[in-house]
Amino acid sequence: NDNEMSISPTVGAVSTYLSKIKLSGAWRSSKSVYDRVIEKIPVIGPGVLMWSQRLRRSVVNLASPGQLFEDLGITYIGVIPGHDLRALNETFKRVLQLKGPVIVHVRTQKGRGYRPAEADQVSFHGAALPPMDVASNGSNLAVAAGKPSIRPGTPHGAGSNGDALAPAATATKAKAPNYTSVFVAELIRIAADDPRIVAITAGMPTGTGLARFQAAYPSRFVDVGIAEQHAVTMASGMAIAGLRPVVAIYSTFLQRAFDQTVHDVCQNDLPVLLAVDRAGLVGEDGTSHQGMFTLAAQRQLPYLVVASPKDEQELRALLHTALGQEHPFALHYPRDAGFGLPEATPRPIPVGQGEVLREGRDVLIVGFGPIVMRGLEVADALGSEAWSVGVVNARFAKPLDRELIVRQARGVPLVVTLEESVVTAGFGSAVLEVIEEARLMDASLRDTVVHLIGIPGDRFVDHGAVTDLRERLRLDAVGIAAQVREAATAHGLRPSGGAHAGAEAHAEAV
């Protein structure tokens, strides 16, 4: 399905005519008969056949964009008008009668029939669409001028019988800039003073925000198209040449470049910054876009630093950290809006340094990424129930601040890890490994239980709004608090009397 959002091969009437010929049974059978007859001519037959086949390929290649597929033994049919149902039906009927693999190249227009979508293909590209103003007009939905003119109380997405769509949601207050926007704005600021910085993306300059970087520094921006592997390999070459490449790719698509990350970036210990956008739950873009596997994959790679901020201001600081050190660096951040925090001067954070946000004696929450802020909400909720809850912002999944985590875990019966990533081999597993190693020599950790909270590793996450998905997966503050209570109950733990008393007692123990 070619909707001009990626490749747009030049086609014309001759190509369409040739495709129709190739669909014809007479053409295919006559071509085979011709080849067999010519090949049987004594002496000159094989040579004539070779040259006639070359000529035939040259003629087809002159007008058809599908010669590559033909050379691979795949019959190419195209280009078919994708909005002509009669042509599509007729094409597929004939294609199903052909032998061997077939590619049908269909041309469609993004958002056809809805003028705002036709005019703004980027905004209307994903499943999470901008607000649409529509009005009922018999059996058709027409674009309304100004505010929508629709009947209230109708189910959203009423069918093709002309029922009006549900009322548009009431206007909400402006959201804080999202993490992507904050990241790119800070990158542009840093690049003003560091000419070595080059930004790279793989067909997503708008989604990753790097279109803004391109506008500021057009000669220092590269879009390699949908080729994540090439983006990472090229960044490796740039790093060897002394540049500081920043490769911004969605978490789910960075999986495609795992081999290049291992062999080109990490094995050579190159200062390539992997900006892992859309880390965690993404929501309306569906199952394929959830950024839930990259963290677990990256934890095992030598030399690679893996970090994620608790808020947008810490993101700015970690960006300075990444560009101020000399090793591969993966900086994870979500699609979410930030918390609307006032700007602060970003200062680099030492690699591997976590921070204690709150101390507690009954439960220690250790989180990675913005989910830490939900951990603070959980600490408040449990504190009102007489639990003493400590909270650690790890910042780094690799290397972990081992000393800080062990120190805060001493004497605490329950350690809970938080991550918006698959729990299998993820951040929580790293904390568990640290505790298990330390408890061999530290008697105060012998009775400490580690409970991992994150995305289950036994299934994919379905399509849905991020807030709904977090609620369903129990990764919102309410769900996390419930999981902590369940873990405490399962191990027979009781609150020690509240956050203040617990903090004092824990300070004495430390």
Salt bridges, closest charged atoms under 4 A:
ASP2 OD2 - HIS105 NE2 3.09
ASP2 OD2 - ARG107 NH2 3.14
GLU4 OE2 - ARG107 NH1 3.59
ASP35 OD2 - ARG56 NH2 3.16
GLU70 OE2 - LYS22 NZ 2.98
GLU90 OE2 - ARG94 NE 3.13
GLU186 OE1 - ARG189 NH1 2.56
GLU186 OE1 - ARG316 NE 2.71
GLU186 OE2 - HIS320 NE2 2.72
ASP194 OD1 - ARG196 NE 3.01
GLU228 OE2 - ARG256 NH1 3.01
ASP259 OD1 - HIS263 NE2 3.47
ASP269 OD1 - HIS327 ND1 2.86
ASP277 OD2 - ARG278 NH1 3.37
ASP285 OD2 - ARG335 NH1 3.33
ASP311 OD2 - LYS310 NZ 3.50
GLU314 OE2 - LYS310 NZ 3.19
GLU314 OE2 - ARG395 NE 2.99
GLU326 OE2 - ARG244 NH1 3.46
ASP336 OD2 - ARG470 NH2 2.64
GLU343 OE2 - ARG189 NH2 3.47
GLU343 OE1 - ARG316 NH1 3.92
GLU355 OE2 - LYS310 NZ 3.01
GLU355 OE1 - ARG395 NH2 3.28
ASP380 OD1 - ARG358 NH1 2.76
GLU385 OE2 - ARG485 NH2 2.77
GLU420 OE1 - ARG374 NH2 3.09
GLU420 OE1 - ARG470 NE 2.80
GLU433 OE1 - ARG299 NH2 2.82
GLU436 OE2 - ARG439 NH2 2.84
GLU437 OE1 - ARG402 NH2 2.62
ASP442 OD2 - ARG410 NE 2.61
ASP458 OD1 - ARG459 NH1 3.31
GLU486 OE2 - ARG474 NH1 2.78
GLU504 OE2 - HIS500 NE2 2.99
